Amino acid sequence: MATGRRLDRLPLLDEETRDLTVVLETPKASRNKYKYDAEHDVMRLGATLGEGLAFPYDFGFFPSTLGEDGDPLDVLVFLDAAVPPGCVTTARLIGVLEVEQKEKRTPWKRNDRFFAVGTEARSHQRLKHLDDLRPDLLPEIESFFTHYAGLAGKELRIVRRGGPQRARMLVKAGAKACKAGK
């Protein structure tokens, strides 16, 4: 049943699961980067990644949040299988990569990457913190985001890694920024 509500304005907290709502834009293993177009309420092809580069997990955003870059907060979601662009799910935070990003001749802006486990995911339920990831996975994901930004003509630097408590604090700040910006 259609609500007439844009995907970027869905409630952040799911009343049923008490987990966070996530709008998925780009499926795991995709070379295509999709981006939600709020003005037209559609998913658009935003970019195609270079050969050998693909999203390591499903990627999307937390609705009703706003980051320093002017977009909803980004989230990488651990699910059992890739889902199509535009799918809405719920997830539990396990951490955050605090990052800064810039284009040529522009100042650095925060563009954090959050990590969450899908509520319905079976194979990732043991993940409660970034420390629970296999030892090489987080550096691999950091490398992906750095290379992806570089191919888009941007610089990206990792400021720090944070656990679920830090991630929740930053998501709350993003929700507050969204409310203030309405």
NORZIRA-V403062 format. One record per pair of residues at least 24 apart in sequence whose C-alpha atoms are under 8 Angstrom apart, sorted by the first residue. I is the first residue (numbers start at 1). J is the second residue. If there is no record, write none. Layout:
((I & J) (I & J))
This chain:
((6 & 38) (6 & 41) (7 & 38) (7 & 41) (7 & 63) (8 & 38) (8 & 62) (8 & 63) (8 & 64) (8 & 72) (9 & 63) (9 & 64) (10 & 63) (10 & 64) (11 & 63) (11 & 64) (12 & 62) (12 & 63) (12 & 64) (12 & 65) (12 & 175) (14 & 90) (17 & 90) (17 & 119) (19 & 90) (19 & 91) (19 & 92) (19 & 119) (20 & 62) (20 & 90) (20 & 91) (20 & 92) (20 & 93) (21 & 62) (21 & 63) (21 & 88) (21 & 89) (21 & 90) (21 & 91) (22 & 60) (22 & 61) (22 & 62) (22 & 63) (22 & 75) (22 & 88) (22 & 89) (22 & 90) (22 & 91) (23 & 60) (23 & 61) (23 & 62) (23 & 63) (23 & 86) (23 & 87) (23 & 88) (23 & 89) (24 & 58) (24 & 59) (24 & 60) (24 & 61) (24 & 83) (24 & 84) (24 & 85) (24 & 86) (24 & 87) (24 & 88) (24 & 89) (25 & 58) (25 & 59) (25 & 60) (25 & 61) (25 & 84) (25 & 85) (25 & 86) (25 & 87) (26 & 55) (26 & 58) (26 & 59) (26 & 60) (26 & 84) (26 & 85) (27 & 55) (27 & 57) (27 & 58) (27 & 59) (27 & 82) (27 & 83) (27 & 84) (27 & 85) (28 & 54) (28 & 55) (28 & 56) (28 & 57) (28 & 58) (28 & 59) (28 & 81) (28 & 82) (28 & 83) (29 & 54) (29 & 55) (29 & 56) (29 & 57) (29 & 82) (30 & 54) (30 & 55) (31 & 55) (34 & 85) (36 & 86) (43 & 85) (43 & 86) (49 & 148) (49 & 151) (50 & 151) (53 & 144) (53 & 148) (55 & 144) (56 & 141) (56 & 144) (57 & 82) (58 & 82) (58 & 83) (64 & 175) (64 & 178) (64 & 179) (65 & 171) (65 & 174) (65 & 175) (65 & 176) (65 & 177) (65 & 178) (65 & 179) (66 & 174) (66 & 175) (66 & 177) (66 & 178) (67 & 110) (67 & 111) (67 & 112) (67 & 174) (67 & 177) (68 & 109) (68 & 110) (68 & 111) (69 & 109) (69 & 110) (69 & 111) (72 & 174) (73 & 111) (73 & 112) (73 & 113) (73 & 114) (73 & 171) (73 & 174) (74 & 111) (74 & 112) (74 & 113) (74 & 114) (75 & 113) (75 & 114) (75 & 115) (75 & 116) (76 & 113) (76 & 114) (76 & 115) (76 & 116) (77 & 115) (77 & 116) (77 & 117) (77 & 118) (78 & 115) (78 & 116) (78 & 117) (78 & 118) (78 & 121) (78 & 124) (79 & 117) (79 & 118) (79 & 120) (79 & 121) (79 & 122) (79 & 123) (79 & 124) (80 & 121) (80 & 122) (80 & 123) (80 & 124) (89 & 118) (89 & 119) (90 & 118) (90 & 119) (90 & 120) (91 & 116) (91 & 117) (91 & 118) (91 & 119) (92 & 116) (92 & 117) (92 & 118) (92 & 119) (93 & 117) (93 & 128) (93 & 164) (93 & 167) (93 & 168) (94 & 127) (94 & 128) (94 & 129) (94 & 130) (94 & 163) (94 & 164) (94 & 167) (95 & 129) (95 & 130) (95 & 161) (95 & 162) (95 & 163) (95 & 164) (95 & 165) (95 & 166) (95 & 167) (96 & 161) (96 & 162) (96 & 163) (96 & 164) (96 & 166) (96 & 167) (97 & 158) (97 & 159) (97 & 160) (97 & 161) (97 & 162) (98 & 158) (98 & 159) (98 & 160) (98 & 161) (98 & 162) (99 & 156) (99 & 157) (99 & 158) (99 & 159) (99 & 160) (100 & 156) (100 & 157) (100 & 158) (100 & 159) (101 & 154) (101 & 155) (101 & 156) (101 & 157) (102 & 154) (102 & 155) (102 & 156) (103 & 153) (103 & 154) (103 & 155) (104 & 153) (104 & 154) (114 & 167) (128 & 164) (129 & 163) (129 & 164) (130 & 162) (130 & 163))
